[in-house]
Amino acid sequence: MKIALLGYGKMGKTIEKLALEKGHSVVFKSTSESSEGNFEDAEVAIEFSSAEAAITNISKALEAGIPIVSGTTGWLDNYDKMVKLCEKRNGSFIYASNFSVGVNLFFSINEYAARLMAPWKEYNVSVEEIHHLQKKDAPSGTAITIAEGILKHSDKKDWKLNTSEENSLNITAKREEDVKGTHIVSYDSSIDTISLKHEAHSREGFPLGAILAAEWLQNRKGIFTMKDVLGIK
């Protein structure tokens, strides 16, 4: 598989390393300041850049007819616009807030738990996420996806960061030294607490999942999610 890397920071470099180990090749890589290789040679693009660059990068791939896998967060106000462009170009597109296989299994476990807990109003649900000090956005895209999964089955109207509002789902974001990524969902009552936790021990789960998604997407058309890649119904 010939890969274009749109975004060549820590994640892009790790994807390159792991992709080469799996027998793939990187034919193009770019940052906001420079590029190397021939983009048109790519069979699939993997995009981990910035919220400011994501729309340009995704559009570039879709316009060129190159399947695109995006893991950049912070640009989702324009997600529908990219979906429409993908449909117009008969393209191939996967976005995920987190490509880790374990995290995506956790998303489904979280939704199942939310359905199970919905009738039991004495439990108050909250989400906590902990990341390294260099992480810019808060809450994390993963925490937002978790919150959205809960809200589908909850009386709460929305999620908010560091809130005590009764009608909103509280997300607490913490930044600590050398934390790969921890997400905790808690259901608290006066009698007990039920918790679900995902803790990343390595950042390699994210790039490996992105490569897996790219392999899966290469010969397909449409807009997909990691549920499609993993066969989660």
N, C-alpha and C positions, 0 to 999 in steps of 0.2 A: 504494500500500500504506500502510495506517494503522498506525503503529508505536507500541508502548508501550515506553519505556525504563525498565527496572527496575535502578536504579543509574545515577547521573548524575555520575560522576567524570570523569577525563580521557578514559577510553574511551567513556563514554556521550555526552559532548559531541562527540567526534570522529565517533562513529556518527551523531549528529544532523546534523552538518555535511555529511557525505558522503551521507547518506540524502536530505537536502533537495536536494543537487546532482543526485541521480539521479531526482528528481521525486516522492519519497515524502513523507509527512507524519508528524510526530510529534504524537500526540494525547494522550499521557500520559507524564510522566516523574517519577521519585521517587528520593529518597535516604532514608537512615535517619531523617532529621529532618523531611522535608516531601515533598509531592507536588503536582503541577499537571496539570490536565486531567481527562479522563474515561476511566478504564481500560476500561470496557465498550465503548467505541467502537473499540478496537484490533482489527486483523485478525491481528496477530502481535506477540509480545513478545520483546525482546532483553534478556538479563539479564547484566550485568557488575557485580556488587556486591561482597560479601564472603562469606567462608566461613560466617560466622554468619547472614547474611541470605538466602543462596542457597535453602535449602530452603523458607523461607516464601514467597519470590518465585516459585519454580517451582510450588509447590503452588497459589498464588493464581491463576496463569495456567491451570493444568490444571483447577482447580475451575470456572473461568469459561468453559472451552471455548475458550481462546485459545492457538493454537500458540506454543510457547516455544523459543527458542534461548538456551542458556546457555553462557557462557565463563568462569564463575567457577571457580577451583580451590580445593582444600582441604576440600571437603565430600563427597568421593566414598565415604566410609564409608556414606553414606545414598543412594547412587545407586540401588540395587535398590529402595529404598522409593519413589523417584520414578518408576521404571519401572512398578512395580505400580500406582501412582496413575494414571499415564498410561493403562495398559491398562484400569483400572477405569472411567475417564472417557471412553474411546475418544478419547484426545487425540493431540496431535502434539508431539514432543519431540526436540530435537537437543542433545547436549552434546559439546563438544570442548575439549580442553586448549589448543588453538591453532587459530584459524580461518583462518590464512594459507594460501592456496592452495599456495605454495611449501613450507611446512612439512608440509602433508598429503601432498604428493608425496614429500617427504623421508621421511616415515613409511613409505611403501610401499617406497621404495628401501632404507631401513634393514632392513626385514623380508626383502627379497629377498637383501640382502648377508648377513644372519644365517643364512639357509638355505644360502647358498653356502659360507659359512665354517665351518659346523657340523662337517664331518668333519676339519677341520684343527686339531687340538688344540694344536699348537705356538703358535698365536696366542691371546694373551690380550686380551679385549675390555674396553673401558672407555668411559665417557661423561663429557664435560666440558660444562658450561654456564656462560655468562658473561652477566650482566645488569647493569643500572644499580643504583646504590647504594640507591635507594628500594624496590626489590623486596623484599617481606616474606618470602615463602615460599622455602624451599630444601630440596631441589632444585626446579626449576621443574616445573610440570605437563607441559610439553613434554618435558623430560628424562625424566620418569617414563614417559610414553607411549613414548618411544624405548627405554627400558630394558625395558619390557614386551614390545615387539616383538622385542627380542633374546632375552629369556628364553624365548619360545615355542620357540626353536630351539637352546637352549643347555643344557649340563649344570649351569650355575650355578643355585642354589636360589632366589635372590632378589636384589634390589638393595639396596645400602646406601650412605649418604652418607659419603664420605671413609674408606673401609675398605681394608684390605690382606688381608682374608680371601679365601682361594683359592676358596671355594665361592660367593662373593657377587660380583655385578657392581658395580664401583665407579663411583659418580657423584661427580664433583668439581664443586662450585658455587663460582663466583667472582663478586664484586661490584666493578664498576669504574665510573668516571665516564662517563656518557652512552653506555652500550652498549645498543643497541636489543634485542639478543638473539642470541646465538651458541651453536650446539650442534655438538659434534664427537664423532663415534664413531671410536675408534681400535682397530685390531687390530695388536698388537705381537708380534713374534717376535724372536729373536736375530739374524735375518738382515735383516728389513725391517719397515716399518710401512705399513699401509693405513689411510687416513683418509677419512671422509665428513664434510662440513661444510656447515651451513646458517648463513648470516649475514644477519640482517635489516638493511637500510639505512634503513628507515623503519618506524614503527609503524602506518602506514596499511594494511598488509597484513592486520592483525588485524580492524579494523572493516569493511573491504571484504569480507572473507571471511564475517563474521557477517551482513552485509546480504545477500550472495549466498545464504547458508544460509536466511535468513528468506524471501527471494523463492521459493526452491525448496520450502520447507516449507508455505507458506501454504495450499495446497489438498490436502495429503496427511494421512493418519492413520497413526500408529505411532511407533515409536522408531527414530531414524536416527542415522547418523554422517556425518562429512564425506566418507567414502568413497562413501556413497550420493549425496551432493550432486555430487561430482566424477566419478561414474561409474567409480570405481576398483574393480576386481574382485580 
